[in-house]
Amino acid sequence: MYVYQQYDQQLLNERVAEFRDQTNRYLDGKLSEEEFLVLRLQNGLYVQRYAPMLRLAVPYGMLSSDQLRKLAYVTRKWDKGYAHVSTRQNFQLNWPELQDVPDILAELSNVQMHGIQTSGNCVRNTTTDEYAGTNPNEIEDPRPWCELIRQWSTFNPEFAHLPRKFKIAVNAEPGVDSAVIGVHDIGVEIVQGGDKEVAFNIFAGGGLGRTPMVGALIGSAVPWQHLLSYIESILRVYNKYGIRSNKFKARIKIIVKAMGAERIRELVEREFAELKDGPMTLTAEEVTRIKSCFPSPAYVAADDMPEALTQPMTENAAFKRWYHTNTRAHKQAGYRAVTLTLKKTGRAPGDITAEELDAVSDLADRFSFSEMRNTHQQNMVLADVQQKDLFDVWLALDKLGFATPNLKLLTDIVACPGGDFCSLANAKSLPISEAIQRHFDDLDYLHDLGELDINISGCMNACGHHHIGHIGILGVDKKGREYYQVTLGGRGDSVSRIGEKLGPSFEADEVVNVLDKIVKLYVEQRAEGESFIDAYERLGIEPFKERVYASAD
């Protein structure tokens, strides 16, 4: 992973000192609420329903075991002993005291962690596939390109005050959009150019929220030398034409929709003509330098099916199920990537305690070169585990409650904190998630259903990404009461697609029954081996609508 140079650390130390001064001046009454607002947002600090929320950057989801241990320490000393994995691969602390935030950031800076540009109208954390660098199907490792984007965008004064927040994701696997680039402000797809060198298809105008949209292809096979200058060209167009007078219409997706992809492409190419071959042109030397920060770990020659694995695979059905569900093929023979499902029933999806963070850090040290990954689905990954160690890893994860073999199954639910924490939410997300998990608690049944994504958001800001869930659930307010709207057919895998509204919304105690009807119809109508999303695309929404609402009459 990228390790800070002296100037990286100096910049971070100066920012920590600057924010300490700003916070002290605010607490002393020398800065108004309005003046402090933009300053705290630039450092990842929100004011939520009951307490501040501090969002910590985890670039492209990568963490060292030392960073996890430091996070555990911080949550014990200044929070309530746990952290939360967000859908953008970051961490969030839900209970810090405002006066303690400068101390928290100072402590985290010792392990190269911070909250810079995790909020505010700027370029946010660049994300990618949580299996990057280990994925045998990727064209090449996307992390160095993410790091180049991170370094270019951090403290870039031209894009510190955009019309609205701006999110970039990078995908490297053909035919599988592991980073969901279609619903980002800018999506970068790594491709091979005509000369077999790396190039990029660049999409713009994707996003969720109040007006969900899928991005349009703006730049085709952009040469690698011009990645940053082409992205900057898009941002310059956005800065010029973005609607600053209405925050609900300020995202780039609005101007792409209004002006059309062809006109946006024309404007971008005009900007690009000025920037091309300028100071932002990447050199082979710079790309090589950044790539050198992501060397392959010290892999050893190993068998894909050692005796230490074949015996438990034969004798332990629970382990075998977990192996096939929660581990993934690796580009290095003899290794697998292991996903820890942070979806304990009765706890918010993505929550992990200080004790668990320490235990996971120890596992990373023992089994995965002292590195971890956060995922878009609010889980974590040990990316480089030898096959011979998988049974020991499973035993350890089982004790922690992180070995439930439900990855990508119905109970691997993605949910925002909702009304339990967020001041913007219309309804609670977490009780709905728990009720669904308790109702569908039969692992045999879950595995028979196959892959089925459920995403829950407490409001239209869509932090739970409900629009791209196979089944999406959105909390809405009806005259002060909490209701839930259901969407079907969303996708964020090989293609990005926005789900369709099923119909009128439901009260909280009806949601599980509605899902039960949807799932049972799928089971009745599916062809052999057909997934839920494939069956839905074949059947359309009407049979589901009829089943859910006809029986309610």
NUBA-893718 format. One record per residue (C-alpha): residue number from 0; x, y, z. Coordinates in nm, 4 decimals, decimal comma. Layout:
BEGIN
    n        xx        yy        zz
  NUM         X         Y         Z
...
This chain:
BEGIN
    n        xx        yy        zz
    0    0,0000    0,0000    0,0000
    1    0,1051    0,3617   -0,0417
    2    0,3244    0,4844    0,2458
    3    0,3433    0,8569    0,3136
    4    0,6586    1,0429    0,2204
    5    0,7919    1,3221    0,4412
    6    0,5934    1,5885    0,2571
    7    0,2705    1,3833    0,2824
    8    0,3112    1,3647    0,6587
    9    0,4002    1,7331    0,6846
   10    0,0838    1,8320    0,4999
   11   -0,1228    1,6112    0,7278
   12    0,0410    1,7469    1,0445
   13   -0,0213    2,1033    0,9315
   14   -0,3866    2,0279    0,8579
   15   -0,4324    1,8730    1,2049
   16   -0,2826    2,1801    1,3713
   17   -0,4927    2,4110    1,1543
   18   -0,8163    2,2329    1,2438
   19   -0,7276    2,2319    1,6141
   20   -0,6987    2,6097    1,5968
   21   -1,0260    2,6395    1,4037
   22   -1,2099    2,4188    1,6539
   23   -1,0749    2,6114    1,9511
   24   -1,1792    2,9410    1,7947
   25   -1,5283    2,8035    1,7317
   26   -1,5604    2,6766    2,0897
   27   -1,4405    3,0168    2,2139
   28   -1,7124    3,1903    2,0100
   29   -1,4670    3,3503    1,7669
   30   -1,6071    3,1595    1,4662
   31   -1,9774    3,1483    1,3856
   32   -2,1680    2,8263    1,3164
   33   -2,1749    2,9146    0,9468
   34   -1,8019    2,9898    0,9353
   35   -1,7140    2,6661    1,1148
   36   -1,9460    2,4537    0,8990
   37   -1,7286    2,4520    0,5886
   38   -1,4129    2,4052    0,7960
   39   -1,5398    2,1006    0,9837
   40   -1,6789    1,9423    0,6680
   41   -1,3376    1,9709    0,5044
   42   -1,2130    1,7518    0,7887
   43   -1,4898    1,4921    0,7790
   44   -1,6944    1,6190    1,0733
   45   -2,0744    1,6160    1,0588
   46   -2,3353    1,7057    1,3187
   47   -2,5813    1,4166    1,3436
   48   -2,8962    1,3494    1,5443
   49   -2,7336    1,2876    1,8817
   50   -2,3634    1,3606    1,8399
   51   -2,1022    1,4593    1,5834
   52   -2,0025    1,1967    1,3272
   53   -1,6415    1,1805    1,2101
   54   -1,5743    1,0169    0,8736
   55   -1,2227    0,8828    0,8215
   56   -1,0703    0,8333    0,4769
   57   -0,9626    0,4850    0,3718
   58   -0,8238    0,5366    0,0201
   59   -0,9534    0,2622   -0,2106
   60   -1,0400    0,0618    0,1023
   61   -0,6838   -0,0346    0,2041
   62   -0,5684   -0,0493    0,5656
   63   -0,2684   -0,1706    0,7587
   64   -0,2998   -0,3675    1,0806
   65   -0,1344   -0,0750    1,2628
   66   -0,4082    0,1575    1,1370
   67   -0,6783   -0,0810    1,2595
   68   -0,5181   -0,1027    1,6031
   69   -0,4961    0,2744    1,6229
   70   -0,8617    0,2995    1,5252
   71   -0,9490    0,0527    1,8006
   72   -0,7577    0,2673    2,0500
   73   -0,9349    0,5832    1,9349
   74   -1,2806    0,4265    1,9648
   75   -1,2043    0,3139    2,3194
   76   -1,0672    0,6479    2,4353
   77   -1,2936    0,8966    2,2590
   78   -1,5986    0,7101    2,1264
   79   -1,8207    0,4199    2,2358
   80   -1,5865    0,1385    2,1465
   81   -1,6800    0,0658    1,7868
   82   -1,6437    0,1948    1,4317
   83   -1,8642    0,1662    1,1235
   84   -1,7645    0,0644    0,7686
   85   -1,9395    0,2879    0,5149
   86   -2,0486    0,2101    0,1594
   87   -1,7540    0,4138    0,0266
   88   -1,4988    0,1932    0,2033
   89   -1,4377    0,4530    0,4765
   90   -1,4763    0,4327    0,8547
   91   -1,7152    0,6447    1,0597
   92   -1,7175    0,7245    1,4313
   93   -2,0682    0,8005    1,5537
   94   -2,0127    0,9406    1,9033
   95   -1,7079    1,1693    1,9318
   96   -1,7300    1,4899    2,1364
   97   -1,6564    1,7997    1,9315
   98   -1,3791    1,9179    2,1620
   99   -1,2056    1,5789    2,1282
  100   -1,1981    1,5683    1,7471
  101   -0,8625    1,7529    1,7118
  102   -0,7048    1,5010    1,9513
  103   -0,8586    1,2128    1,7567
  104   -0,7223    1,3451    1,4288
  105   -0,3800    1,4054    1,5809
  106   -0,3681    1,0488    1,7095
  107   -0,4786    0,9062    1,3747
  108   -0,2238    1,1156    1,1866
  109    0,0476    0,9037    1,3497
  110   -0,0656    0,6150    1,1296
  111   -0,1433    0,8238    0,8193
  112   -0,5209    0,8392    0,8730
  113   -0,7373    1,1517    0,8519
  114   -1,0778    1,2896    0,7599
  115   -0,9626    1,5201    0,4784
  116   -1,2142    1,5509    0,1923
  117   -1,4446    1,2843    0,3310
  118   -1,7201    1,5449    0,3200
  119   -1,7860    1,8853    0,1727
  120   -1,8188    1,9949   -0,1900
  121   -1,4931    1,8453   -0,3106
  122   -1,3528    1,5289   -0,4677
  123   -1,4198    1,2537   -0,2145
  124   -1,2428    0,9238   -0,1449
  125   -1,1633    0,7390   -0,4690
  126   -1,2885    0,3813   -0,4539
  127   -1,2290    0,0551   -0,6388
  128   -1,2698   -0,3226   -0,6214
  129   -1,1923   -0,4535   -0,2723
  130   -1,0042   -0,7432   -0,4372
  131   -0,7825   -0,5117   -0,6437
  132   -0,4378   -0,6544   -0,7034
  133   -0,5531   -1,0095   -0,6243
  134   -0,8340   -1,0363   -0,8797
  135   -0,7259   -1,2869   -1,1475
  136   -0,9619   -1,1262   -1,4002
  137   -0,8472   -0,7636   -1,3760
  138   -0,6650   -0,6019   -1,6666
  139   -0,4229   -0,4600   -1,4147
  140   -0,4165   -0,3461   -1,0548
  141   -0,6349   -0,0316   -1,0298
  142   -0,4921    0,0876   -0,6961
  143   -0,1966    0,2846   -0,8411
  144   -0,4390    0,4763   -1,0640
  145   -0,6604    0,5437   -0,7614
  146   -0,3564    0,6712   -0,5732
  147   -0,2669    0,9047   -0,8590
  148   -0,6220    1,0426   -0,8520
  149   -0,6026    1,0781   -0,4720
  150   -0,2783    1,2730   -0,4838
  151   -0,4030    1,4947   -0,7677
  152   -0,7352    1,5697   -0,5962
  153   -0,6197    1,6212   -0,2366
  154   -0,5912    1,9932   -0,1539
  155   -0,6451    2,0808   -0,5215
  156   -0,7633    2,4434   -0,4846
  157   -0,9497    2,4433   -0,8153
  158   -1,1867    2,1758   -0,6867
  159   -1,2097    2,2557   -0,3153
  160   -1,5480    2,4339   -0,3554
  161   -1,7379    2,2479   -0,6250
  162   -2,1130    2,2958   -0,6722
  163   -2,1617    1,9684   -0,4813
  164   -1,9738    1,6628   -0,3567
  165   -1,7928    1,4626   -0,6235
  166   -1,7212    1,0895   -0,6262
  167   -1,4832    0,8900   -0,8486
  168   -1,4497    0,5120   -0,8809
  169   -1,2149    0,2920   -1,0854
  170   -1,2918   -0,0551   -1,2218
  171   -1,0436   -0,2988   -1,3800
  172   -1,2385   -0,6204   -1,4434
  173   -1,3959   -0,6562   -1,7899
  174   -1,7648   -0,7380   -1,7790
  175   -1,7919   -0,6998   -1,4011
  176   -1,8357   -0,3550   -1,2490
  177   -1,6957   -0,4316   -0,9051
  178   -1,6637   -0,0610   -0,8234
  179   -2,0141    0,0369   -0,9464
  180   -1,8637    0,3065   -1,1676
  181   -2,1961    0,3595   -1,3471
  182   -2,3464    0,5514   -1,0546
  183   -2,0503    0,7769   -0,9768
  184   -1,9930    1,1376   -1,0800
  185   -1,6960    1,0018   -1,2736
  186   -1,6458    0,6337   -1,3418
  187   -1,3121    0,5133   -1,4774
  188   -1,2968    0,1804   -1,6589
  189   -0,9527    0,0367   -1,7292
  190   -0,9346   -0,1050   -2,0815
  191   -0,6690   -0,2024   -2,3317
  192   -0,6095    0,0516   -2,6059
  193   -0,5454   -0,0323   -2,9692
  194   -0,1729   -0,0523   -2,8962
  195   -0,2431   -0,2983   -2,6080
  196   -0,1397   -0,0336   -2,3554
  197   -0,3663    0,0574   -2,0669
  198   -0,6300    0,3164   -2,1487
  199   -0,9506    0,4383   -1,9849
  200   -1,3157    0,4655   -2,0712
  201   -1,4391    0,7587   -1,8645
  202   -1,8046    0,8004   -1,7710
  203   -1,9667    1,1062   -1,6131
  204   -2,3035    1,1950   -1,4671
  205   -2,3869    0,8904   -1,2610
  206   -2,5264    0,9163   -0,9101
  207   -2,8007    0,8139   -0,6713
  208   -2,9928    1,0406   -0,4315
  209   -3,3127    1,2211   -0,5304
  210   -3,2590    1,1805   -0,9044
  211   -3,0721    0,8534   -0,9618
  212   -2,8956    0,8274   -1,2972
  213   -2,6451    0,6066   -1,4747
  214   -2,3394    0,7848   -1,6143
  215   -2,2750    0,8448   -1,9842
  216   -1,9579    0,7522   -2,1700
  217   -1,7681    1,0763   -2,2293
  218   -1,4118    0,9684   -2,3093
  219   -1,3315    0,6457   -2,4975
  220   -0,9937    0,4713   -2,4655
  221   -0,8250    0,7784   -2,3148
  222   -0,4472    0,7094   -2,3126
  223   -0,3037    0,6496   -1,9654
  224   -0,0827    0,9584   -1,9925
  225   -0,3941    1,1772   -1,9965
  226   -0,6007    1,0221   -1,7151
  227   -0,5714    1,3197   -1,4799
  228   -0,5986    1,5879   -1,7456
  229   -0,9149    1,4288   -1,8867
  230   -1,0757    1,3986   -1,5439
  231   -0,9809    1,7597   -1,4731
  232   -1,1419    1,8621   -1,8026
  233   -1,4703    1,7092   -1,6845
  234   -1,4422    1,8839   -1,3493
  235   -1,3758    2,2179   -1,5173
  236   -1,6939    2,1786   -1,7222
  237   -1,8812    2,0905   -1,4029
  238   -1,7369    2,3906   -1,2211
  239   -1,8504    2,6200   -1,5023
  240   -2,1997    2,4813   -1,5593
  241   -2,2938    2,3213   -1,2262
  242   -2,6044    2,4686   -1,0600
  243   -2,4865    2,6279   -0,7356
  244   -2,8168    2,7943   -0,6452
  245   -2,9992    2,4680   -0,5671
  246   -2,8163    2,1864   -0,3888
  247   -3,0740    1,9334   -0,5088
  248   -2,9785    2,0135   -0,8685
  249   -2,6089    2,0716   -0,8147
  250   -2,4643    1,7297   -0,9003
  251   -2,2966    1,6752   -1,2373
  252   -2,5653    1,4222   -1,3325
  253   -2,8136    1,7091   -1,3647
  254   -2,6122    1,8978   -1,6257
  255   -2,5256    1,5774   -1,8149
  256   -2,8970    1,4958   -1,8294
  257   -2,9994    1,8505   -1,9228
  258   -2,7278    1,9189   -2,1820
  259   -2,6881    1,5655   -2,3124
  260   -2,3799    1,3482   -2,3318
  261   -2,2814    1,4739   -2,6765
  262   -2,2745    1,8391   -2,5671
  263   -2,0874    1,7540   -2,2464
  264   -1,8355    1,5560   -2,4504
  265   -1,7858    1,8556   -2,6784
  266   -1,7226    2,0872   -2,3827
  267   -1,4882    1,8393   -2,2174
  268   -1,2874    1,7925   -2,5355
  269   -1,2534    2,1703   -2,5623
  270   -1,1061    2,1856   -2,2118
  271   -0,8951    1,8777   -2,2788
  272   -0,7388    2,0422   -2,5857
  273   -0,5946    2,3071   -2,3519
  274   -0,4780    2,0635   -2,0830
  275   -0,3479    1,7818   -2,3034
  276    0,0306    1,7445   -2,2950
  277    0,0494    2,0024   -2,0154
  278    0,1867    1,9685   -1,6599
  279   -0,0696    1,7034   -1,5629
  280    0,0425    1,4607   -1,8326
  281    0,1569    1,1445   -1,6582
  282    0,5063    1,0165   -1,7317
  283    0,6188    0,6567   -1,7345
  284    0,8564    0,7423   -1,4486
  285    0,5760    0,8770   -1,2270
  286    0,3441    0,5842   -1,2962
  287    0,6284    0,3428   -1,2241
  288    0,7003    0,5244   -0,8971
  289    0,3409    0,4946   -0,7820
  290    0,3151    0,1322   -0,8947
  291    0,6268    0,0561   -0,6897
  292    0,4202    0,1430   -0,3809
  293    0,2008   -0,1598   -0,4538
  294    0,4438   -0,4508   -0,4928
  295    0,3189   -0,8062   -0,4777
  296    0,3510   -0,9421   -0,1224
  297    0,6137   -1,2042   -0,0469
  298    0,4044   -1,4906   -0,1790
  299    0,5415   -1,8422   -0,1425
  300    0,4937   -2,1301   -0,3820
  301    0,1916   -2,3207   -0,2553
  302   -0,0582   -2,5828   -0,3651
  303   -0,4138   -2,4833   -0,4476
  304   -0,5540   -2,7760   -0,2500
  305   -0,3084   -2,8660    0,0278
  306   -0,3820   -3,1435    0,2736
  307   -0,4532   -2,8855    0,5447
  308   -0,7507   -2,7804    0,3310
  309   -0,8744   -3,1069    0,1804
  310   -0,9378   -3,2731    0,5147
  311   -1,1658   -3,0025    0,6644
  312   -1,3346   -2,9604    0,3267
  313   -1,4256   -3,3287    0,3445
  314   -1,5134   -3,3496    0,7120
  315   -1,6623   -3,0096    0,8009
  316   -1,9734   -2,9059    0,6070
  317   -1,9902   -2,5612    0,7710
  318   -1,6337   -2,4823    0,6702
  319   -1,6921   -2,6093    0,3173
  320   -1,9977   -2,3843    0,2773
  321   -1,8023   -2,0833    0,4052
  322   -1,5123   -2,1633    0,1702
  323   -1,7372   -2,1606   -0,1352
  324   -1,9348   -1,8546   -0,0219
  325   -1,6901   -1,6214    0,1524
  326   -1,3569   -1,6918   -0,0173
  327   -1,2596   -1,5967   -0,3693
  328   -1,0119   -1,7049   -0,6355
  329   -0,6726   -1,5331   -0,6255
  330   -0,4262   -1,4537   -0,9033
  331   -0,1520   -1,6236   -0,6996
  332   -0,1656   -2,0030   -0,6878
  333   -0,2199   -2,1382   -0,3365
  334   -0,3976   -1,8257   -0,2045
  335   -0,7571   -1,7064   -0,1603
  336   -0,9160   -1,3725   -0,0685
  337   -1,1377   -1,4033    0,2406
  338   -1,4376   -1,1806    0,3117
  339   -1,5437   -1,1135    0,6702
  340   -1,9198   -1,0509    0,6786
  341   -1,9855   -0,7746    0,9332
  342   -2,3574   -0,8510    0,9397
  343   -2,4262   -0,9887    1,2860
  344   -2,7996   -0,9978    1,3507
  345   -2,8918   -0,7302    1,6031
  346   -2,6056   -0,5008    1,5081
  347   -2,5868   -0,2316    1,2409
  348   -2,4385   -0,3692    0,9170
  349   -2,0724   -0,2697    0,9052
  350   -2,0242   -0,2102    1,2773
  351   -1,7071   -0,3533    1,4314
  352   -1,5990   -0,3186    1,7958
  353   -1,2584   -0,2135    1,9245
  354   -1,1920   -0,5677    2,0461
  355   -1,2860   -0,7056    1,7059
  356   -1,0626   -0,4519    1,5314
  357   -0,7710   -0,5717    1,7421
  358   -0,8527   -0,9360    1,6685
  359   -0,8799   -0,8678    1,2950
  360   -0,5465   -0,6825    1,3085
  361   -0,3859   -0,9922    1,4591
  362   -0,5350   -1,2091    1,1840
  363   -0,4016   -0,9699    0,9195
  364   -0,0545   -0,9946    1,0734
  365   -0,0659   -1,3743    1,0899
  366   -0,2311   -1,4557    0,7609
  367   -0,2458   -1,1607    0,5159
  368    0,0754   -0,9556    0,5155
  369   -0,0621   -0,7109    0,7785
  370   -0,3199   -0,5637    0,5395
  371   -0,7005   -0,5440    0,5321
  372   -0,9616   -0,4030    0,2953
  373   -1,2989   -0,2369    0,3510
  374   -1,5729   -0,3193    0,0994
  375   -1,8629   -0,1298   -0,0574
  376   -2,0952   -0,3835    0,1042
  377   -1,9850   -0,2865    0,4587
  378   -1,7672   -0,5951    0,5019
  379   -1,3906   -0,6465    0,5294
  380   -1,1401   -0,8583    0,3371
  381   -0,8208   -1,0484    0,4132
  382   -0,6922   -1,0381    0,0584
  383   -0,3909   -1,2739    0,0651
  384   -0,4542   -1,5894    0,2685
  385   -0,2734   -1,9147    0,1939
  386   -0,5075   -2,2050    0,1241
  387   -0,3372   -2,4097    0,3955
  388   -0,4364   -2,1471    0,6551
  389   -0,8031   -2,1144    0,5603
  390   -0,9358   -2,3546    0,8224
  391   -0,7498   -2,1711    1,1001
  392   -0,8787   -1,8390    0,9675
  393   -1,2325   -1,9749    0,9590
  394   -1,2097   -2,0963    1,3198
  395   -1,0894   -1,7538    1,4325
  396   -1,3556   -1,5665    1,2332
  397   -1,6260   -1,8001    1,3587
  398   -1,5408   -1,7035    1,7170
  399   -1,5689   -1,3367    1,6201
  400   -1,9032   -1,3903    1,4450
  401   -1,7577   -1,2853    1,1077
  402   -1,7750   -1,6257    0,9344
  403   -2,1440   -1,6348    0,8456
  404   -2,1511   -1,7859    0,4944
  405   -2,3950   -1,5332    0,3531
  406   -2,1782   -1,3131    0,1309
  407   -2,3981   -1,1684   -0,1477
  408   -2,6988   -1,3552   -0,0088
  409   -3,0224   -1,2011    0,1181
  410   -2,9029   -1,1350    0,4753
  411   -2,5788   -0,9673    0,3631
  412   -2,7760   -0,6433    0,3807
  413   -2,6338   -0,2986    0,3064
  414   -2,7954   -0,0287    0,5217
  415   -2,7238    0,3306    0,6171
  416   -2,7425    0,4307    0,9874
  417   -3,0873    0,5785    0,9200
  418   -3,3018    0,7526    1,1795
  419   -3,1176    0,5938    1,4711
  420   -2,8276    0,8311    1,4057
  421   -2,8731    1,0557    1,1029
  422   -3,0528    1,3896    1,1340
  423   -3,1468    1,3769    0,7637
  424   -3,3237    1,0402    0,7746
  425   -3,6985    1,0063    0,7308
  426   -3,7094    0,6578    0,8803
  427   -3,5008    0,4000    1,0606
  428   -3,3000    0,1498    0,8562
  429   -3,1437   -0,0715    1,1208
  430   -3,4621   -0,2236    1,2713
  431   -3,5801   -0,3134    0,9212
  432   -3,2462   -0,4794    0,8462
  433   -3,2597   -0,6777    1,1690
  434   -3,6198   -0,7878    1,1120
  435   -3,5287   -0,9171    0,7648
  436   -3,2261   -1,1033    0,8987
  437   -3,4303   -1,2675    1,1743
  438   -3,7050   -1,3735    0,9337
  439   -3,4668   -1,5210    0,6739
  440   -3,2370   -1,7017    0,9163
  441   -3,2230   -2,0442    0,7475
  442   -2,8848   -2,0774    0,5738
  443   -3,0023   -2,3666    0,3571
  444   -3,2881   -2,1518    0,2288
  445   -3,0576   -1,8540    0,1701
  446   -2,8180   -2,0640   -0,0331
  447   -3,1049   -2,2088   -0,2333
  448   -3,2160   -1,8532   -0,3180
  449   -2,8677   -1,7612   -0,4373
  450   -2,7341   -1,4082   -0,4832
  451   -2,9853   -1,1440   -0,3806
  452   -2,8830   -0,7900   -0,2867
  453   -3,0950   -0,5958   -0,0367
  454   -3,0057   -0,2298    0,0188
  455   -3,1789   -0,0005    0,2692
  456   -3,1664    0,3805    0,2881
  457   -3,3326    0,5964    0,5514
  458   -3,3888    0,8876    0,3136
  459   -3,3535    1,0026   -0,0468
  460   -2,9837    1,0769   -0,0026
  461   -2,9462    0,7024   -0,0672
  462   -2,6449    0,6336    0,1552
  463   -2,7589    0,2688    0,1582
  464   -2,7577    0,2650   -0,2242
  465   -3,1128    0,1307   -0,2346
  466   -3,1507    0,2248   -0,6013
  467   -2,9041   -0,0453   -0,7108
  468   -3,0206   -0,3227   -0,4800
  469   -3,1965   -0,6175   -0,6419
  470   -3,4485   -0,5257   -0,3740
  471   -3,4226   -0,1684   -0,2512
  472   -3,5947   -0,0252    0,0558
  473   -3,6299    0,3506    0,1083
  474   -3,7556    0,5144    0,4259
  475   -4,0131    0,7884    0,3580
  476   -4,2135    1,0208    0,5798
  477   -4,5934    1,0281    0,5628
  478   -4,7390    1,2912    0,7913
  479   -4,4803    1,2236    1,0582
  480   -4,4954    0,8437    1,0325
  481   -4,2276    0,6121    0,8978
  482   -4,3100    0,4242    0,5775
  483   -4,0975    0,2241    0,3362
  484   -4,0960    0,2252   -0,0431
  485   -3,9749   -0,0891   -0,2224
  486   -3,7879   -0,0968   -0,5550
  487   -3,6989   -0,4014   -0,7620
  488   -3,4446   -0,4747   -1,0327
  489   -3,1590   -0,2457   -0,9383
  490   -2,8095   -0,3616   -1,0300
  491   -2,4532   -0,2639   -0,9548
  492   -2,2571   -0,5576   -1,0884
  493   -2,1931   -0,6172   -1,4591
  494   -2,4108   -0,3162   -1,5376
  495   -2,5546   -0,0293   -1,3349
  496   -2,9317   -0,0093   -1,3364
  497   -3,1769    0,1889   -1,1231
  498   -3,4535   -0,0163   -0,9619
  499   -3,8255    0,0318   -1,0393
  500   -4,0733    0,1367   -0,7725
  501   -4,3036   -0,1490   -0,6792
  502   -4,5922    0,0778   -0,5818
  503   -4,7317    0,2527   -0,2712
  504   -4,5141    0,2385    0,0394
  505   -4,5593    0,0142    0,3439
  506   -4,5585    0,0543    0,7192
  507   -4,2595   -0,0838    0,9067
  508   -4,4376   -0,3973    1,0273
  509   -4,5381   -0,4854    0,6697
  510   -4,1927   -0,4811    0,5120
  511   -4,0842   -0,8345    0,6027
  512   -4,4139   -0,9786    0,4782
  513   -4,3741   -0,7894    0,1492
  514   -4,0225   -0,9275    0,1020
  515   -4,1451   -1,2758    0,1834
  516   -4,4043   -1,2532   -0,0968
  517   -4,1471   -1,1226   -0,3440
  518   -3,9025   -1,4011   -0,2627
  519   -4,1673   -1,6737   -0,2755
  520   -4,2836   -1,5564   -0,6184
  521   -3,9265   -1,5714   -0,7404
  522   -3,8920   -1,9284   -0,6111
  523   -4,2139   -2,0287   -0,7852
  524   -4,1270   -1,8695   -1,1194
  525   -3,7517   -1,9138   -1,1541
  526   -3,5997   -2,1335   -1,4188
  527   -3,3393   -2,3861   -1,3125
  528   -3,0278   -2,2065   -1,1920
  529   -3,1805   -1,8636   -1,2536
  530   -3,0824   -1,5861   -1,0117
  531   -3,3300   -1,3419   -0,8626
  532   -3,2144   -1,0523   -1,0797
  533   -3,2214   -1,2618   -1,3970
  534   -3,5702   -1,3867   -1,3133
  535   -3,6859   -1,0334   -1,2455
  536   -3,5518   -0,9092   -1,5773
  537   -3,7337   -1,1913   -1,7545
  538   -4,0633   -1,1566   -1,5660
  539   -4,0791   -0,7785   -1,5235
  540   -4,2308   -0,5961   -1,2288
  541   -4,5983   -0,6727   -1,2857
  542   -4,6113   -1,0276   -1,1382
  543   -4,4388   -0,9025   -0,8231
  544   -4,6688   -0,6035   -0,7985
  545   -4,9750   -0,8240   -0,8396
  546   -4,8565   -1,0699   -0,5761
  547   -4,7770   -0,8037   -0,3186
  548   -5,0761   -0,5742   -0,3609
  549   -5,3483   -0,8186   -0,4680
  550   -5,3162   -1,0171   -0,1490
  551   -5,3337   -0,6955    0,0516
  552   -5,6766   -0,6020   -0,0890
